Amino acid sequence: MQIVPSGPRRRSVVLGAAGAVAAFGASSTAPAWADERRPPRPTATHGPRAEAWIRRVLRQMSVEEKVGQLLVTHVYGARADSVDARNTSEYGVATPAEVVTKYHLGGVCYFTWSGNVVSPRQVAALSNGLQGAATGADPGLPLLISTDQEQGTIVRVGPPATQFPGNMALGAGRDARAARDSAAITGRELAALGINQDYAPDADVNVDPGNPVIGVRSFGSDPALVAELAVAQVEGYQDEGRIAATAKHFPGHGDTSVDSHTGIPEITHTREEWERIDAPPFRAVIEAGVDSIMTGHLVFPELDPSGDPATLSHPIVTGLLREALGFQGVVVTDALDMQGVRDKYGDDRVIVLAVNAGVDMLLRPPRFDLAHQALLAAVRSGEISAERLDEAVSRILRLKLGNHVVHQPLVDEAAVDATVGTPAHLSRADRITEATTTVVKNDAGLLPLPPGERRVLVAGAGGAAVTTLAQAVGERGASTQALATGTRPSDASIASAVAGARENDLTVVLTQKAWDTRVTDPEGRQRRLVAGLLATGAQMIVVAVQDPYDIAYFAEAPTYAVTYAPTTVAVRALARVLFGEVSPSGRLPVEIPSATDPDQPLYSYGHGLSW
């Protein structure tokens, strides 16, 4: 198979018998830098041949082409040639492929809301189409295709792709091999879809139970545990999954009560606290060779007193990350449409300040054409120096060379089913997830449940989780009633649940961020639901299907467990634990403070019951 793109400069992508191997074609119309030699092998990304290749590419690139390599954005559509009015509105062209070629993009990020993820084979075809557009136009460089597949609560590619527990669940499991395997399998499946960069793992240390944006995305509150599991995942993604990992959110987003999507978080740690709490995971992943690090849109006065968010801070990105920690890989911003980075400067200034701070790739700038033109103007005026631009592009080229996308931009669409969601992958996910389920209380000795006939009400938050658990309980001989009440149950649904608890032999109630009365449940209605159920005196199990902190508000509940995510794989593992088919082994990776006295621990780090 040969793809021969149109345009003033053509290059060919040749698929060999051993797989897709992209080589720059030697023809009269090929770019001068791609004439006599193939790029060096990915194992030599820092050797003389790699540096010579990078210099050769840079010499042949225009300013527009270089600027394009710094930009990563979303596109709308399930195919590279999908016509979507949203593309026209945001980019002035109709299809994803045209967005890629118009801006000479360095990367594209997939989302479900942008219509990119429908089925595995569709995603693979989309990736191939976008890579064809990128390699068939100047400068002929393949794309970094990325997504946020953290697993747990942050998933862009759902089933049939294998679903794993998220970071805090893995923290409860305390198993570096499990963390590595989950990343390796996730990486292999993403790679089969043409996704060559995952914006994971989250390396934040969640020391604030009220953190609205990190929470279960973190491995836990112990810097050493977070460092160990973050390194395991970096190795899984890069060494076994063969995709680029991206540790985030530097310099550390784990101690804030403000969501950077909607405001500017301020981290009040001293420099000593940053060194002790936030820095260890980032130091560890840098030593492990992480390909990329994502900046956080957060103000950290002890690291930069200017009031600029870290994404725009030269002292933090260049002084701390580059010079002090020695990171020489690609620095990418968190999404630039988030309010945390837009409050202080205009959209046309943010992208210039980020590049001059030391950032290499700019993720999803709002008002994209404005951002593109502002970058071009800054380079042409000298505000962004030619040296700074070439430095950033060089790092991007080195990453593309190192994660094989230069040599192998295309994937085999027919082979997707042999990799994605295989029985072996699903089985490993089940075993890993079982070991993360955490039983916090069993005061009444209710657990493990014997199988057999009984009437069971499953109620609470997470509609799919309620249905899944009711089905799993029913498979073990019970007559079940499912009542999904949501995260803000109405008075009527609370009354229905209370009535159901009186009519059934056992009630299992699921809560989801019931602690969060700012966003998730501003009126505390989940707390009312649980209180009403407890008042019936019926046998009851309370399960937090996300943050473990909910129990601070249900201290009188005699039986309490945590799954850390409302996913099917987590809920079905919970059922096996509740019925004693596997012994619970998860231990809290965070401390749970008392609701009445936050300085007093209700349950300590490492707590967890078994039988």
C-alpha positions as CSV (number, residue, x, y, z in Angstrom):
1,M,0.0,0.0,0.0
2,Q,1.3,3.4,-0.9
3,I,-0.1,6.8,0.0
4,V,0.9,9.5,-2.4
5,P,-0.3,12.9,-1.2
6,S,-1.1,15.8,-3.4
7,G,0.5,19.2,-3.1
8,P,3.5,21.1,-4.1
9,R,5.8,18.8,-2.1
10,R,5.0,15.1,-2.0
11,R,6.3,12.3,0.3
12,S,5.3,8.7,0.4
13,V,4.4,6.5,3.3
14,V,5.4,2.9,2.6
15,L,3.9,-0.1,4.5
16,G,6.4,-2.9,4.8
17,A,5.7,-6.6,5.5
18,A,6.8,-6.2,9.1
19,G,4.4,-3.3,9.7
20,A,3.9,0.3,8.6
21,V,7.2,2.0,8.2
22,A,7.2,5.6,7.1
23,A,10.2,6.6,5.1
24,F,10.7,10.0,3.4
25,G,10.5,9.3,-0.3
26,A,13.5,10.1,-2.5
27,S,11.9,12.0,-5.4
28,S,12.2,15.2,-7.2
29,T,9.2,16.6,-5.3
30,A,10.2,15.4,-1.8
31,P,11.4,17.9,0.8
32,A,15.2,18.4,0.6
33,W,15.7,17.3,4.1
34,A,14.0,13.9,3.3
35,D,15.9,12.9,0.3
36,E,18.8,10.6,1.0
37,R,18.3,9.1,4.4
38,R,15.5,7.7,6.5
39,P,15.2,9.1,10.0
40,P,17.3,7.3,12.6
41,R,15.8,4.5,14.5
42,P,13.7,5.4,17.5
43,T,16.4,3.9,19.8
44,A,18.8,6.6,18.8
45,T,16.7,9.7,19.6
46,H,19.5,11.5,21.3
47,G,22.4,10.3,19.1
48,P,24.3,12.1,16.4
49,R,22.0,10.8,13.6
50,A,18.9,12.0,15.4
51,E,20.3,15.5,16.0
52,A,21.5,15.7,12.4
53,W,18.0,14.7,11.2
54,I,16.3,17.3,13.5
55,R,18.6,20.0,12.2
56,R,17.9,19.0,8.6
57,V,14.2,19.1,9.3
58,L,14.4,22.5,11.0
59,R,16.3,24.0,8.1
60,Q,13.6,23.1,5.7
61,M,10.6,24.3,7.8
62,S,9.0,27.7,7.4
63,V,8.0,29.8,10.4
64,E,4.3,28.8,9.8
65,E,5.3,25.2,9.8
66,K,7.3,25.5,13.0
67,V,4.5,27.4,14.7
68,G,2.0,24.7,13.7
69,Q,4.1,22.1,15.4
70,L,3.5,23.8,18.8
71,L,-0.2,23.6,18.5
72,V,-2.5,20.8,19.6
73,T,-6.3,21.1,19.3
74,H,-9.5,19.1,19.0
75,V,-11.3,18.5,15.7
76,Y,-14.9,17.6,15.1
77,G,-15.9,14.4,13.4
78,A,-15.6,10.7,13.3
79,R,-13.6,10.6,10.0
80,A,-10.8,12.7,8.6
81,D,-13.2,13.9,5.9
82,S,-16.2,14.5,8.1
83,V,-17.8,17.8,7.3
84,D,-18.8,19.5,10.5
85,A,-20.1,23.0,10.9
86,R,-18.2,23.3,14.2
87,N,-14.9,22.9,12.3
88,T,-16.0,25.7,10.0
89,S,-17.0,27.9,12.9
90,E,-13.8,27.5,14.9
91,Y,-11.2,26.9,12.2
92,G,-12.6,28.2,8.9
93,V,-12.4,24.8,7.2
94,A,-14.9,22.0,7.2
95,T,-13.1,18.7,8.0
96,P,-10.6,17.5,10.5
97,A,-8.1,16.8,7.7
98,E,-8.3,20.4,6.6
99,V,-7.7,21.7,10.1
100,V,-4.5,19.6,10.3
101,T,-3.2,20.9,6.9
102,K,-4.3,24.5,7.4
103,Y,-2.3,25.0,10.5
104,H,0.4,22.3,10.0
105,L,-0.6,21.0,13.4
106,G,1.8,19.2,15.7
107,G,-1.0,17.3,17.4
108,V,-4.7,16.5,17.7
109,C,-6.5,15.5,20.9
110,Y,-9.5,13.2,20.8
111,F,-12.7,13.6,22.9
112,T,-16.0,11.9,22.8
113,W,-17.9,15.3,22.8
114,S,-16.1,16.2,19.6
115,G,-17.4,13.0,17.9
116,N,-13.9,11.4,17.6
117,V,-14.6,8.2,19.5
118,V,-17.4,6.0,18.3
119,S,-15.8,2.5,18.0
120,P,-12.3,1.1,18.0
121,R,-12.0,0.6,14.2
122,Q,-13.5,4.0,13.6
123,V,-10.9,5.7,15.8
124,A,-8.1,3.8,14.0
125,A,-9.4,4.9,10.6
126,L,-9.7,8.5,11.9
127,S,-6.1,8.4,13.1
128,N,-4.9,7.0,9.8
129,G,-6.8,9.7,7.9
130,L,-5.4,12.5,10.0
131,Q,-1.9,11.1,9.7
132,G,-2.3,10.9,5.9
133,A,-3.3,14.6,5.9
134,A,-0.3,15.5,8.1
135,T,2.3,13.6,6.2
136,G,0.9,14.5,2.8
137,A,1.3,18.2,3.3
138,D,4.1,20.5,4.3
139,P,6.1,19.8,6.4
140,G,5.2,16.2,6.0
141,L,5.5,15.4,9.7
142,P,3.1,13.0,11.5
143,L,0.9,14.0,14.4
144,L,1.1,13.4,18.0
145,I,-2.5,12.1,18.6
146,S,-3.4,12.3,22.2
147,T,-6.2,11.8,24.7
148,D,-6.9,11.7,28.4
149,Q,-7.2,8.1,29.3
150,E,-6.3,8.2,32.9
151,Q,-8.8,5.4,33.6
152,G,-11.2,5.4,36.5
153,T,-13.3,8.5,36.3
154,I,-11.4,10.1,33.4
155,V,-11.9,8.0,30.3
156,R,-12.2,9.1,26.6
157,V,-12.2,5.6,25.0
158,G,-14.8,3.5,26.7
159,P,-15.8,-0.2,26.2
160,P,-15.0,-2.4,24.4
161,A,-11.6,-0.9,25.3
162,T,-10.4,-2.4,28.6
163,Q,-11.4,-0.3,31.6
164,F,-9.0,-0.2,34.6
165,P,-9.4,1.4,38.0
166,G,-8.2,4.9,38.3
167,N,-5.2,6.2,40.2
168,M,-6.6,6.3,43.7
169,A,-7.9,2.8,43.4
170,L,-4.4,1.7,42.3
171,G,-3.0,3.5,45.3
172,A,-5.4,1.4,47.5
173,G,-4.0,-1.7,45.8
174,R,-0.4,-0.8,46.6
175,D,0.9,-2.9,43.7
176,A,3.4,-1.3,41.3
177,R,3.1,-4.3,39.0
178,A,-0.6,-3.8,38.7
179,A,-0.1,-0.1,38.0
180,R,2.4,-0.9,35.3
181,D,0.2,-3.5,33.7
182,S,-2.8,-1.2,33.6
183,A,-0.8,1.4,31.8
184,A,0.9,-1.1,29.5
185,I,-2.5,-2.6,28.4
186,T,-4.0,0.9,28.1
187,G,-1.1,2.0,26.0
188,R,-1.2,-1.0,23.7
189,E,-4.9,-0.5,23.1
190,L,-4.5,3.2,22.5
191,A,-1.6,2.5,20.1
192,A,-3.8,0.1,18.1
193,L,-6.2,3.0,17.6
194,G,-3.4,5.3,16.4
195,I,-3.3,7.3,19.7
196,N,0.4,7.7,20.4
197,Q,0.3,10.0,23.5
198,D,-1.7,9.7,26.7
199,Y,-2.1,12.6,29.0
200,A,-1.4,10.4,32.0
201,P,-0.5,9.6,34.7
202,D,-1.6,12.2,37.1
203,A,1.4,12.7,39.4
204,D,-0.4,15.1,41.9
205,V,-0.3,14.3,45.6
206,N,-3.9,14.8,46.9
207,V,-3.4,16.2,50.4
208,D,-6.7,18.2,50.4
209,P,-9.8,16.1,50.9
210,G,-11.8,19.0,49.5
211,N,-9.9,19.1,46.2
212,P,-12.6,19.5,43.5
213,V,-10.5,18.7,40.4
214,I,-7.9,16.0,41.4
215,G,-9.3,13.7,44.1
216,V,-9.4,10.1,42.9
217,R,-7.3,11.1,39.9
218,S,-4.3,11.0,42.3
219,F,-2.7,7.9,43.6
220,G,-3.0,9.2,47.1
221,S,-1.7,11.5,49.8
222,D,1.7,9.9,50.3
223,P,4.4,11.4,48.0
224,A,6.4,8.1,48.0
225,L,3.4,6.0,47.0
226,V,2.5,8.5,44.3
227,A,6.1,8.5,43.0
228,E,6.3,4.7,42.9
229,L,3.1,4.2,41.0
230,A,3.6,7.2,38.7
231,V,6.9,5.7,37.6
232,A,5.3,2.3,37.2
233,Q,2.7,3.8,34.9
234,V,5.3,5.8,32.9
235,E,7.2,2.6,32.3
236,G,4.0,0.8,31.4
237,Y,2.9,3.4,28.8
238,Q,6.3,3.9,27.3
239,D,8.3,0.7,27.6
240,E,5.4,-1.8,27.0
241,G,2.6,0.2,25.6
242,R,5.0,2.1,23.2
243,I,3.2,5.4,23.6
244,A,4.3,8.7,25.2
245,A,3.3,9.3,28.8
246,T,2.5,12.7,30.2
247,A,2.9,13.4,33.9
248,K,0.7,16.1,35.2
249,H,0.0,18.8,36.6
250,F,3.4,20.4,37.3
251,P,4.3,21.8,39.9
252,G,1.5,20.0,41.7
253,H,-2.2,20.4,41.9
254,G,-3.0,18.2,44.9
255,D,-3.6,20.9,47.6
256,T,-6.3,23.3,46.4
257,S,-10.0,23.9,46.9
258,V,-10.4,25.7,43.5
259,D,-11.0,23.9,40.2
260,S,-8.6,25.4,37.5
261,H,-11.3,24.8,34.9
262,T,-13.3,27.6,36.5
263,G,-10.9,29.7,38.6
264,I,-7.2,30.2,39.5
265,P,-6.1,27.8,42.3
266,E,-3.4,29.1,44.6
267,I,-1.1,26.6,46.3
268,T,0.2,28.0,49.6
269,H,2.9,25.4,50.2
270,T,6.3,26.7,51.3
271,R,9.3,25.7,49.1
272,E,10.2,23.1,51.8
273,E,6.6,21.7,51.6
274,W,6.8,21.6,47.8
275,E,10.1,19.7,47.9
276,R,8.6,17.2,50.4
277,I,5.1,16.8,49.1
278,D,4.7,17.9,45.4
279,A,8.2,17.4,43.9
280,P,9.0,13.7,44.6
281,P,6.6,12.2,42.0
282,F,7.9,14.6,39.3
283,R,11.5,14.0,40.2
284,A,10.9,10.3,40.0
285,V,9.2,10.3,36.6
286,I,11.9,12.6,35.2
287,E,14.5,10.1,36.3
288,A,12.4,7.3,34.8
289,G,12.5,9.1,31.4
290,V,9.0,10.4,31.1
291,D,8.4,11.8,27.6
292,S,6.2,14.7,28.5
293,I,5.0,16.8,31.4
294,M,1.9,18.9,31.6
295,T,1.8,22.2,33.4
296,G,-1.0,23.2,35.8
297,H,-2.9,26.4,35.7
298,L,-2.2,27.3,39.3
299,V,-0.5,30.1,41.2
300,F,2.3,29.0,43.5
301,P,3.7,32.1,45.2
302,E,6.6,30.4,46.9
303,L,7.9,29.3,43.5
304,D,7.0,32.5,41.6
305,P,5.7,35.5,43.5
306,S,4.5,37.3,40.3
307,G,1.0,35.9,40.5
308,D,1.3,34.2,37.1
309,P,0.0,30.7,36.8
310,A,2.6,28.0,36.4
311,T,1.8,27.5,32.7
312,L,3.0,31.1,32.1
313,S,5.9,31.2,34.6
314,H,9.5,31.2,33.4
315,P,10.7,30.6,37.0
316,I,8.6,27.5,37.3
317,V,8.8,26.0,33.8
318,T,12.4,26.9,32.9
319,G,13.9,27.7,36.2
320,L,12.4,24.8,38.2
321,L,11.3,22.1,35.8
322,R,14.1,22.5,33.2
323,E,17.1,23.7,35.2
324,A,16.5,22.5,38.7
325,L,14.9,19.1,37.9
326,G,16.7,18.6,34.6
327,F,13.7,17.8,32.5
328,Q,14.5,18.0,28.8
329,G,11.4,16.4,27.3
330,V,8.3,18.0,25.9
331,V,6.4,20.4,28.2
332,V,2.7,20.7,27.2
333,T,0.1,23.0,28.7
334,D,-3.1,21.9,30.3
335,A,-6.0,23.0,28.1
336,L,-5.7,26.7,27.5
337,D,-9.5,27.3,27.4
338,M,-9.6,26.7,31.2
339,Q,-10.4,29.8,33.2
340,G,-7.3,29.3,35.5
341,V,-5.0,30.5,32.7
342,R,-7.3,33.1,31.1
343,D,-8.1,35.4,34.0
344,K,-5.0,37.5,34.0
345,Y,-4.1,37.9,30.3
346,G,-5.9,37.9,27.0
347,D,-6.1,34.8,24.9
348,D,-3.6,36.4,22.4
349,R,-1.1,36.9,25.1
350,V,-1.4,33.6,27.0
351,I,0.1,31.5,24.2
352,V,3.1,33.8,23.7
353,L,3.8,33.9,27.5
354,A,3.6,30.2,27.7
355,V,6.1,29.6,25.0
356,N,8.5,32.2,26.5
357,A,8.1,30.5,29.9
358,G,9.5,27.3,28.3
359,V,6.4,25.4,27.2
360,D,6.7,23.5,23.9
361,M,3.2,22.5,23.0
362,L,0.0,24.5,23.5
363,L,-3.1,22.4,24.1
364,R,-6.4,23.7,22.8
365,P,-6.0,27.5,22.7
366,P,-9.4,29.2,22.6
367,R,-10.1,31.4,19.6
368,F,-7.6,29.2,17.7
369,D,-7.0,31.4,14.7
370,L,-6.2,34.3,17.0
371,A,-3.7,32.2,18.9
372,H,-2.1,31.1,15.7
373,Q,-1.8,34.6,14.3
374,A,-0.5,35.9,17.7
375,L,2.3,33.2,17.7
376,L,3.3,34.1,14.2
377,A,3.4,37.8,15.0
378,A,5.5,37.1,18.2
379,V,8.0,35.1,16.2
380,R,8.2,37.6,13.4
381,S,8.7,40.5,15.8
382,G,11.3,38.7,17.8
383,E,9.3,38.5,21.0
384,I,9.6,34.7,20.6
385,S,13.1,34.3,19.5
386,A,14.0,31.9,16.6
387,E,16.2,30.0,19.1
388,R,13.3,29.4,21.5
389,L,11.0,28.3,18.6
390,D,13.6,25.9,17.3
391,E,14.2,24.6,20.8
392,A,10.5,23.7,21.2
393,V,10.2,22.2,17.7
394,S,13.3,20.1,18.3
395,R,11.9,18.6,21.4
396,I,8.6,17.8,19.6
397,L,10.5,16.2,16.7
398,R,12.6,14.2,19.1
399,L,9.5,12.9,20.8
400,K,7.9,11.9,17.5
401,L,11.0,10.1,16.6
402,G,11.3,8.4,19.9
403,N,7.7,7.1,20.2
404,H,7.9,5.6,16.7
405,V,5.4,7.9,15.0
406,V,7.9,9.2,12.5
407,H,8.6,5.6,11.4
408,Q,5.2,4.2,11.8
409,P,2.4,6.8,11.6
410,L,-0.3,4.4,10.4
411,V,-2.0,1.5,12.2
412,D,-3.5,-1.7,10.9
413,E,-7.3,-1.1,11.1
414,A,-8.0,-4.8,10.6
415,A,-5.9,-5.8,13.6
416,V,-7.7,-3.6,16.1
417,D,-10.0,-6.3,17.4
418,A,-7.0,-8.5,18.2
419,T,-5.7,-5.9,20.6
420,V,-8.6,-3.9,22.1
421,G,-10.6,-5.4,24.9
422,T,-9.3,-8.9,24.5
423,P,-10.3,-11.6,27.1
424,A,-6.7,-11.6,28.5
425,H,-6.9,-7.8,29.0
426,L,-10.3,-7.9,30.6
427,S,-9.3,-10.7,32.9
428,R,-6.3,-8.7,34.1
429,A,-8.4,-5.7,34.7
430,D,-10.8,-7.7,36.8
431,R,-8.0,-9.1,39.0
432,I,-6.3,-5.7,39.4
433,T,-9.7,-4.1,40.4
434,E,-10.6,-6.7,42.9
435,A,-7.4,-5.9,44.8
436,T,-8.3,-2.2,45.1
437,T,-11.8,-2.5,46.6
438,T,-11.5,-1.2,50.2
439,V,-13.7,-2.2,53.1
440,V,-13.6,0.5,55.7
441,K,-16.2,-0.6,58.2
442,N,-17.8,-4.0,59.0
443,D,-19.0,-3.3,62.6
444,A,-22.1,-5.4,62.3
445,G,-20.3,-8.4,60.8
446,L,-22.6,-8.2,57.9
447,L,-19.8,-9.0,55.4
448,P,-19.1,-11.2,53.6
449,L,-22.7,-11.8,52.4
450,P,-23.8,-15.4,51.9
451,P,-25.3,-16.1,48.4
452,G,-29.0,-17.1,48.3
453,E,-32.5,-15.8,48.4
454,R,-33.1,-12.4,50.0
455,R,-34.7,-9.1,48.9
456,V,-32.1,-6.4,48.2
457,L,-32.6,-2.7,47.4
458,V,-29.7,-1.1,45.5
459,A,-30.2,2.7,45.5
460,G,-28.2,5.9,45.2
461,A,-25.9,7.7,42.8
462,G,-24.5,6.5,39.5
463,G,-27.3,5.2,37.4
464,A,-25.2,2.6,35.6
465,A,-23.5,1.6,38.8
466,V,-26.8,1.0,40.6
467,T,-28.1,-1.1,37.7
468,T,-24.8,-3.1,37.4
469,L,-24.7,-3.8,41.1
470,A,-28.3,-4.9,41.3
471,Q,-27.7,-7.2,38.4
472,A,-24.6,-8.7,40.1
473,V,-26.4,-9.2,43.3
474,G,-29.3,-10.8,41.5
475,E,-26.8,-13.2,39.8
476,R,-26.0,-14.5,43.3
477,G,-29.6,-15.5,44.1
478,A,-31.2,-12.4,45.5
479,S,-34.4,-10.6,44.3
480,T,-33.2,-7.1,43.6
481,Q,-34.8,-3.7,43.2
482,A,-32.7,-0.9,41.5
483,L,-33.5,2.7,42.4
484,A,-31.1,5.3,40.9
485,T,-31.6,8.5,42.8
486,G,-28.6,10.5,41.4
487,T,-26.2,12.8,43.1
488,R,-29.0,15.2,44.1
489,P,-31.9,13.0,45.1
490,S,-35.3,14.6,45.2
491,D,-37.6,14.4,48.2
492,A,-39.7,11.9,46.3
493,S,-36.8,9.6,45.4
494,I,-35.6,9.7,49.0
495,A,-39.1,8.8,50.2
496,S,-39.1,5.9,47.7
497,A,-35.8,4.6,48.9
498,V,-36.8,4.8,52.5
499,A,-39.9,2.9,51.8
500,G,-38.0,0.3,49.8
501,A,-35.5,-0.2,52.6
502,R,-38.4,-1.1,55.0
503,E,-39.7,-3.6,52.5
504,N,-36.4,-5.3,51.7
505,D,-34.0,-7.5,53.7
506,L,-30.9,-5.5,52.8
507,T,-30.2,-2.1,51.3
508,V,-27.0,-1.1,49.5
509,V,-26.7,2.6,48.9
510,L,-24.1,4.2,46.6
511,T,-22.8,7.7,47.2
512,Q,-20.7,9.8,44.8
513,K,-18.8,12.8,46.1
514,A,-21.4,13.3,48.8
515,W,-18.9,15.4,50.7
516,D,-19.0,18.0,47.9
517,T,-21.7,20.5,48.8
518,R,-20.2,23.1,46.5
519,V,-20.7,21.5,43.1
520,T,-21.8,17.9,43.1
521,D,-24.5,18.0,45.8
522,P,-24.9,21.7,46.9
523,E,-27.9,20.9,49.2
524,G,-26.4,17.8,50.7
525,R,-29.2,15.7,49.5
526,Q,-27.2,12.5,49.3
527,R,-26.6,12.9,53.0
528,R,-30.3,13.2,53.6
529,L,-30.8,10.0,51.6
530,V,-28.3,8.0,53.7
531,A,-29.6,9.5,57.0
532,G,-33.2,8.5,56.0
533,L,-32.1,5.0,55.2
534,L,-30.1,4.6,58.4
535,A,-33.1,5.8,60.4
536,T,-35.1,2.8,59.2
537,G,-32.9,0.5,61.2
538,A,-32.7,-1.9,58.2
539,Q,-29.5,-3.7,57.3
540,M,-27.5,-1.5,55.1
541,I,-24.2,-1.2,53.3
542,V,-22.9,2.2,52.2
543,V,-20.6,2.3,49.3
544,A,-18.7,5.3,48.0
545,V,-18.3,4.8,44.3
546,Q,-15.8,7.7,44.0
547,D,-14.1,9.6,46.7
548,P,-13.5,7.7,50.0
549,Y,-14.1,10.9,52.0
550,D,-17.9,10.5,52.0
551,I,-17.8,8.4,55.2
552,A,-17.0,11.4,57.2
553,Y,-20.7,12.3,56.8
554,F,-22.0,8.8,57.5
555,A,-19.9,7.9,60.6
556,E,-22.9,6.0,62.1
557,A,-23.1,3.6,59.1
558,P,-22.0,0.2,60.3
559,T,-20.8,-1.1,57.0
560,Y,-18.9,0.9,54.4
561,A,-16.8,0.2,51.3
562,V,-15.1,2.2,48.6
563,T,-14.6,1.5,44.9
564,Y,-13.0,4.8,43.8
565,A,-15.0,4.8,40.5
566,P,-18.6,4.1,39.4
567,T,-17.4,2.0,36.5
568,T,-18.7,-1.5,35.6
569,V,-15.4,-3.2,36.3
570,A,-15.2,-1.6,39.7
571,V,-18.8,-2.3,40.6
572,R,-18.6,-6.0,39.5
573,A,-15.4,-6.4,41.5
574,L,-17.3,-4.9,44.5
575,A,-19.9,-7.6,44.2
576,R,-17.3,-10.3,44.3
577,V,-15.8,-8.8,47.5
578,L,-19.2,-8.3,49.2
579,F,-20.1,-11.9,48.7
580,G,-16.7,-13.2,49.8
581,E,-15.6,-14.6,46.5
582,V,-12.4,-12.6,46.9
583,S,-11.0,-11.2,50.1
584,P,-10.8,-7.4,50.2
585,S,-7.2,-6.2,50.2
586,G,-7.5,-2.4,49.4
587,R,-6.1,0.0,51.9
588,L,-6.9,3.7,52.1
589,P,-4.3,5.7,50.2
590,V,-5.4,8.9,51.9
591,E,-6.4,9.9,55.4
592,I,-10.1,10.6,56.0
593,P,-10.6,13.5,58.4
594,S,-13.6,14.0,60.7
595,A,-16.4,16.1,59.2
596,T,-16.7,18.0,62.5
597,D,-12.9,18.4,63.2
598,P,-10.8,18.3,60.0
599,D,-7.6,18.1,62.1
600,Q,-8.7,14.8,63.5
601,P,-8.4,11.6,61.4
602,L,-11.6,9.5,61.3
603,Y,-9.7,6.8,59.4
604,S,-5.9,6.7,59.0
605,Y,-3.9,6.3,55.9
606,G,-3.5,2.5,55.2
607,H,-6.7,1.5,57.0
608,G,-8.6,-1.4,55.4
609,L,-10.4,-4.6,56.5
610,S,-10.2,-8.1,55.2
611,W,-11.5,-11.6,56.0
